[in-house]
């Protein structure tokens, strides 16, 4: 069976550094940090009091107030990013065969804010009026509901589900969407991910694990991947959506084509609940699998958007994996962690970083890893590698590889390359 080619024809992003794709990309290239004091709740007693929040977001600018009340914040974010992607792709809902258009999203946590609110309400009323819950509690909270809401809005009747693999969730969603299309099971799939977990349970839970940076006096410089002074990741939130489309279908309707999705990979560390394998075995395997899937060699990649969360263990193991797989060619790559600017969007991170890779391939420019200071070197990291520190770099980008790794040892990788006939 001949596999079909898959291209990217629409993008949508709602992130801590931009509420549209153009704003997101401009701020990435300019090295703008999205970090600041937490505003979603009073975090004054928490060890970490800052995060990368979406800014200037007013849901009623996009969604009717009555409908918005039936959605958790993560679903609202997904709906907004989906709207930008559908609009950008120029999908004609009147003429398109909507039975062959699907929605596959990734979500790591889901409606944690809704869960918090409902349980708190129960605790306040259980001894007086008994258990009292909002009838929309469950459909607001469950992780799959964003993909359902999007399909309802646009009438997309194709494959519809949600992947959950912690911080690899939206990359796994992209992998699934890619395979559905190239196997001929759909013409188009809206894919990506969303997350909104910057609330007490989310911040408190990650604090308890010592996973978050506590650099409260300097939030914008707290995410510093590959620097010796890194002390944990910064929580981010938002959504990213991509329209993946079968090539001949895209050409027939005259769609603009950003790039081609060349291959994907998935693996497991099978090592620890939260820590990556110290030798990067799972990371090496997932990158190797993606290259094999794409029919590409390591030398065909110009840029790696790394997982690079700014954690002491994770950054080192990923660098080991890159050096092991790419050998001497690793020194010709550009490597960067856009989490240094966006923070870590958990289940949405793979989608947002896939968009960054797509735009890097399109524009031949690599966004930076910000916040590295001279003399702040980790003896376990090879600084002869080009981490694209502090300033974007213009270079030909034939293909870009995006890594995402999640608690539980889940690893996913996607490769985006320039589209050619």
N, C-alpha and C positions, 0 to 999 in steps of 0.2 A: 504494500500500500504506500503510495506516495504521500508524504506529509505536506500539508499546505503551509505556506509562509504566513507569518503573523506580523502585522505592523501596528504602530501606535498612531492613532488618528485624533485623539482628544485628550486633554489634560485638565485637571482641576485640583486646586490646592487651597487649604485653609490652615495656616501654620502660625507659629509664634513669630515668624519674621516676615509674614505677608499673607493677606487674606485673598489673594488671587495668584495665579501662576506668574504673571509678569512681576508683581511686587516681590513674591518669594524669590524668584531668580535674581532680580536686581540686588536684593539684600544679601543673598548668599555670595554673589560675586564680590560685593563690597565688604564682606566680612562683618556683617552686623549681627550682634548677639540679641537673642530674643528673651534673655533672662531678666528677671526683676522680682520684687517682693510679691508673694502670693496675695491675690485679691479675692479668690473664690471663698475663702474662709479665714478666720483669725488663726494664724499660724504662730503667734508670738511665743507659745510654750513648746513648740516643736523644735527638734534639733536642726531641722532644715526649714527655713522660712522663706525660701525663694523657689521659683520654678520658671519654666518657659511657657507662659500662658498665651492663648490667642487673645489679641487685643482689638478693641473697638468693634466687638461683635454684638450685633443687635439682631436677634433671631427674626423679629417681625419685619425686618427689611427683606427677608427671603421667604418666610413661612407664615401663614395665617396664625394668629395668636391661639385660636381654639385648637388647631392641629398641633401647634408646637407644644402645647401643654400635655399632649399625649406622647411626647418623645423625650427621652433622656438627652442630655447635652451631646453625648457622643453620636446619637442618631441625627440630631440637628446639624452637627458638623459634617457628617457623611452626606446629608441631603444637599448642603450648600456646595461641597466639592463636586458631587455628582452633577449638579445643575451646570456648573462651569464646564465640566468635561463633556456633557451631552451637547451643550451649546457650541463649544469649541469644535467638536467633531462634525457639527452641521447635520445631525441625524434628522431626517424627515420622518416624523412619526406617522404621517398619513400614508406614505408609500412604502415604508420599510416593512419587511416580514418580521413582525415582533415576536413570532414564535421561535425565531432563530437569534434572538438577542437576549442575553442573560446577564445576571448580576452575581458576582462572586467577590465578597469582601472578607477582609481579615480583621478580627477584633481580639485583643488580648484579654481584656477584663470585662468590657461591656458597661452596663448601667450601674456602676458602683454608687453614684450620687443618689440615684433613685432608691437603691437598696438602703443606703444610710438614712435617708429621709423617712422611709416607711417603717423601718425598725425603730427609729427614734420616736416616731408618732405612736407606735404600738406601746412602747415602754411608758409613754406619758398617759395613755388612756386605758391600759389593760386592767387596772384595778378599779376603774370607775365605770366606764361604758363597755368594757370588754374589748376584744380584738377588733380594730377598725383599720381597714386597708383600702387604698384607692383601687377601683376596679381596673385601672390601667397599670397597676404596679408590675405585674408579670410582663405584659407586652412592652412596657417601657424598659424593663431591666434586661431581658434576655439578649444574649450576644448576637443572635441571628436577625434581630428585628430590623436593623438598618438596611440590610439587603432586601428584606421584604417590603419595607416602606418605599424604597427606590423603585422596585418593580411595580408596585401599585401605582405610583405617581406616573410612570411612563408607559405602563402596559407591557413591560418586557416579560414575555412568557417562557423564555428559555431557561437554561440551568440557573438555579437560584439557591445559594447556600452561603454559609460563613465558615471560614477556617479559624481555628484557635490553636496557636502554638506559641503562646507568649509573644516575645518580641519578634519572632519570625512570622507572625500570623499573616500580615499582608503580603509578604514575599511568597508565602505558600499559596495565598489566594491568586497571585499573579501566575505562579507555576500551574495551578489548576486551570485557570482561564486560558492560558497559552495552549495547554494540551487539548482542551475541549475544541478549540478552534482548529488547531492543526490536524486533529483527527476528523474534522468535518462535521462535528456535532453542533456547531453554532457559527454564525457569520460574524457576530460581534459580541463582546462581553465587556460590561463595565466592571472594572476590578479595582482593587486598592484596599484601603482600610481606614479606620477611625478609632479614636480613643479620647476619653475625657475623664481622667482619674486623679486630677489634682484636687483631691478632697481629703478630709481627715484620715479615712481608712487607707487610702492609697499612699499618702505621704507617711503616715504613721507606720504602716506595714513595711515600706521600704526602709524607713529609718531604723526600725527594729532589726533589720538584716544588715545594717551598716552599709547599704548599697548607695546611698545618696551623698553627694558633696554637702559639707556643712560650712562652706565658705560664705557665711551670711553677710560678712562685711564687704564682699566684692562679687556680687552675683554674676555680672556680665563676664567676669574672667574666671569663673569657677569651673566651667567645662574646658579642660585642657588635655585632650587626648595626647598620649605619647610623651608627656612631660613628667618629670620625676615627682613633681608636687601634686599630681592628680590625686583626688581623694574620693572619687565616686561620680556617678552620673547625675544629671539634672533632669527632673521629670518634665516632659513636654506634653502637649495635647494638640489635637487638630485632626485633619483628614487629608488624604490624597486619593485621587481617582484617575484612572487611565482608561481610555477606550482602546481595547485591543480588537483588531479586525483582520479577517482573512484578506490577503493581499488583493486577489482578483476582485473581490467584492468592493474593497476600498477604491480600486482603480475605476471600476464600473460606475460608481456614483460620484467620481471626481473628488474624492476626499484628499485633503492635504495629509501628507505622511511625514511625521516627525522623525521616525527611526524604525528599525526592524528589531523585534525581539528575537534573538538568535537562539537562545537556549536557557535552560534552567536546571537547577540541581537541588537535592535535598539529602540530608544525612542526620545522624545522631551521634553525639559524643559518647553516650552510654557510659557516663563517668560520674556525674554529681548532679544534685538537684539544682544548684544555682551557678556553680563555677564551671567555666569552660575547661576543656582538657588542657593541662599545662603545656603539652607539646603541640597543641593545635591540630590534633589528628582529625577531628570532625570537620574543622574549618578547611583543612587541606582537601579532605575527601569531597566536600560539597563544591568547592571551586573546581576541582578536577572533574567531577560529574557534570557540572554545567558546561565546561569546555568540551567535554566529550559529546554532550547532547547537541551542542552548537556546531560540532565538526570543526572546532578551532584549536589552535595551539596556544600555549602561553604567550608566545611572541605576537599574537594577534591583538592582545589587549594593551591599551595605552593608559587606562585610568581605572583604579579600584576605589570605589566608595566603600570604605571599610565600616565594619560595625562600630569600632572605635568609640566606646562609651565613656572613656576617661576613668576606667576602673583599674586598680593596680595589676590584677591578674589578667583580665581580658585583653588589654592592649598588647601585652607581651606575647600571649599565646597566638594572637592573630598575626603578629609580625613573624613569628616563627613559621607559621603555616605558609605565609606568602613567600618567604625566603626558601622554604623547602620545595614548594611547587614550582616557583618561577626561576629558581637558581640565579645565575648571573644576570639574567634579563630583569630581575626584580629592580635593579638599580636604574633601569631605563623607564620604569613606570612612574606615573604620578599617583600618589596615594593621598587621600584626604578623608577626614571625618567631618561631615556637615553637622553632626550632633554637637560640635563645638559651638554652633550658632543656634540650631533649632532646639537643642536639648534632645532627650530621648522620648520619642512619641509612642513608645511601647508597641502595641499592636498596629499602629499606623506608620511606624517608622520605615518599613520596607517600601511602602507605596510612595512616601514622600522622597525617599532616596532614589527610587527608580525614576521618579520625575526628574530629579537632579541629574541623574546619569543620562537620561534622554536629552535634556537640554545641553549637557556637556558635549555629547556626541553631535548634536545639531549645530552648536555654536563654536566648537573647537576651543573650549576654555574649561579649566578645572577650578572649581571653587576651593577655597583654602581650608586649612585646619587652623583656627585662630587660637590665640592666647598662649602660644609658645614663647618663652623668653630665653635669651641666650644664657647658657650656664645651667639651665634647668633640664639636665639630661639624665636619663635613667640608664644605668650601666647594663641593663638587660635588653636595651633596644638599640638597633643599628641605625645610627643617624646618617649613614651614607645613603640610606634610602631617601627618596624625595617625598616627604610628607606634606608638601605644598604649604609650608608653614606661613601663616599670617597674610599672605597675598595670593590672589588668584593668578593662575598662569595660563597664558595663551599657548596652545600647542595643537597639532593635529590629533584628534581623538577618533580613531577608527572604530573603536569599541570600548565600552565601559562595563565593568563587572561590579555588582552591588552585593555585599554580604550582610546578612542579618542572622543573629543568633539569639535563642531564647532560653529562659529558665526551663529546665528539664532536658537540656542538651539538644534542643531542636535547632537545626541549621538549614538555611535556605539561601539560594543564590540565583540571581538573574543576570543575563548578559544582553546588553543593548548595543546594536551596531548601526553604522550608517546605512541608510537604505539606498540600494542601487538596483537598477533593472536586472 
